[in-house]
Amino acid sequence: SLFMILLAAYAVVLARLAAKTEVVIGTPVANRDWPETEALIGLFAHYIPLRVDLQGDPTVRDLVGRVRRTSLDCYAHQRMPYQKIVEAAQPDRIPGRAPLFQVALVLQNLPAIPLLLPGLEIEQLQIDRATAKLDISVLLEEIGGTIHGELEYSTDLFEAPMAARLARYLMRIADGFTQNPDCRVSQLPLLDTGERA
């Protein structure tokens, strides 16, 4: 799916920047996979951690396959409460840090359905998020076949130029995915000519 390809590209960027072969990225799930919850009012969404393994320098195609398997496994267990996953993993706890992941990827790719209520005029308001929940969150939305996005980041850790570079890197890697799906992920260009110089 589009989400899986974007998740793989994001993982490549993070792994290259952190010099790691494994990254964990959080993503929200609606948690409405039971017919009994589909019509209920309320928020059932929570984040699930997705571990992306880049060991062995896979090809783009192989990495997307790995991400697909991981994603489907996690979706099959999305009802597991996040706190139970934390308890089972028993990570070292650092105050002020999310225990399992510090980065997230959110993709809104369902068409917006206008809410029509008799006698009311409703409009969607954009909320200014003054505080980042995680170190970095990539928030993407598919509108008319085009992906629009924003990058939410902790200003305690990053400055605007680094955030802008991260966005460029993600676009460059995603472009590399489409140009040559059979190349090794290490061969995908992260830096442009000026940055390399």
N, C-alpha and C positions, 0 to 999 in steps of 0.2 A: 504494500500500500504506500501511498504518498508519505504517510507518517513514518513508516519504517525506513524509507529511503532518507528522509530528513533526519531521523534519529541516527542513522549510520553516519551521515555526513557530519553531524554535530559531534558525534563521538570521535571521529577522526580528528577534527579540529582540537577538541579538548585533550585527546591523547597526545597529539603532536606537541601542543603547548606545554603539557605537564610531563612529557617524556615518560608516559605510562603505556602499558599494553592492555589496560583494563580501566573502564570508567563506569560509574553508576550515575544514571540520569533519572530524575523523577519525572513522572507525567501523570496528569489527573485522569481518572476514569469516572464515568457517570455512575457506575455501580447500580445500574438499573437493568440488569440482565435477567431478572425474574419477572414473569408476566404480572405477578402480584404487586410489584413496585412501580410498574410503568405509569400508572394513572395517579399515583400518590403525589401530593404536593409536599415539597420539602427538598432539602439538599442532601443527597446521598453520596456525592462525589468525595473522593479522597485521592491522594497520590499513591502511586505504586513505583517502587524502584526497579529500573531496568538495567541490568548489568550487561555491558557490551564488551565482548572479548575480541581484542585485536591482535592476539598473540599469533606469531608465525607469519606476520605480514601478508594477510589474505588479499585476494583480489577484491575489487569493489563488489563484484557479483557474489563472491563467497561471504563477504562481510554482511551484505544485505540479507543473505540466507540465514546467517547466524542471528542477526537482529530479528528477523521474522520468527524464527523458532523461539527465541527468548520472549519476544512480545506476546506470541500466542500462548506460551506457557504461563506468563504473568496474567494475561487476560482471563485465562481459565480459572485463576485463583484470586480474582480481583475482589471477591467478597471478604477475603482475609483482612481483618482490621490492621491498619498500619502499625498500631502499637504492639500487636501480637508479632508482627514481623521484626520489629525492633527488639522485642524480648527474646525472640529466637536467635537473632543474629548476635546479640550482646556486644554491640560495638563500644569502643571507648567513647565515653560521653564528654563533650566539651561544651561548657555553658555558652549559650548564644549561637550554637551551630546545630543544624539539622543532623540527626544521628546517622542516616544512611546515605544521603546525597546532599550536595551543596549547589547543584545545578538542575535546571528543569527545562523541558521542552513541552510546549503547549501548542496544539494545532486545532484550530476551530475550522472544520471543513464541512459542517452541516449548513445548508442554506438557512438564512435568517427567515423565520416565519413571523410576519407581523402579528402583533397581538391586538385584536379588535374587540373592544368592549363597547356596547351601546351607550352613547352619551358621554364617552370619555375620549380625549385625545391623548395618545401615548407616544412618547418619543424616548429613544435610547440616549442616555447621558454617558459621556466618557468620564471616568473617575480618575483623578490625578493621584496616582499611587506615590506618595511621598517617601515610603519606606520599602525597600526591597525585602522580600521574605527569605530569599536565598542569595548566594553569592552572585549567580547569573541565572536569569530565566529568559529563554527565547520564546516569544509569544508570536505565533504565526496564525494567519487567517487566509483561507482560500476564498477569493472573491472573483467570480467570472473567469476562472481558469488562471488567475494570477495570484501569486502568494505575496501577501503584505505582512510585514512584521515589525516588531519592536523588541528592543533589548532592554531588559530591566536588570540593573546591577547594583551591587553594594558600593556606594561611594567611599566607604571606609577602606575598601580593597582595591578599587579600580578608578581610574580617571576617564573622562569622556574619550580622549584619543585612543585608549586601549579598547574601550567598548566598540568604538567605530572600526578599529582594526579587526576585532573579533567578528563583527558582522561581515566585513569584507572577506575574511578568511572562510566563513561559512558559505558565502555565495560562491567563492572560488572553488572550494571543495565540491559543493553540489554541482557546479558546472563541470568539474572534472569527472564526477560520477556519470554524467550523461554523455560526455565526450568519449570516454574509454572505460567501459565497465569491466574489461578484462585486465586492466593494469593493477599492479600492487598498490595498496593504499599509501605506501611510503613514497611512491613515485608521483603522487598527485601534488601539483604545485600549491603551496600554501602562500608563499610570498610572491609579489609581482616583481618585475625587473628592477624597479627603483628600490624596493625593500631589500632585495638580494644584494644590490650594489652597496 
